[in-house]
Amino acid sequence: MEFEDKSSVVKKALKFAAVKSMESACLLVEGQAKALAPVGSTGELRDKISHRVFEQNGKIVGQVGSPLMYAIYVEYGKNPVPY
């Protein structure tokens, strides 16, 4: 009986599952962040919250945030906030 090495197929499937799971988790966090974000007059902060999933140093990483400079102040309750 001969064994065939399928470890590369298993590794690929595990990586796919990890990325898919991280994507799901980021979508959940993004949705909650948008639900809790103050809308203000334009809703710009809420509209700019997004996520990304990437690989870094062999690990799957998920980030949720906003590129707006004042987003960090809203997050931690500091001033100034231009809304």
ABEGO torsion letter per residue (X at the ends): XBBBBAAAAAAAAAAAAAAAAAAAAAAAAAAAAAAABBAEAAGAAAAABBBBBBBBGGBBBBBBEBABAAAAAAAAGBOBBAX
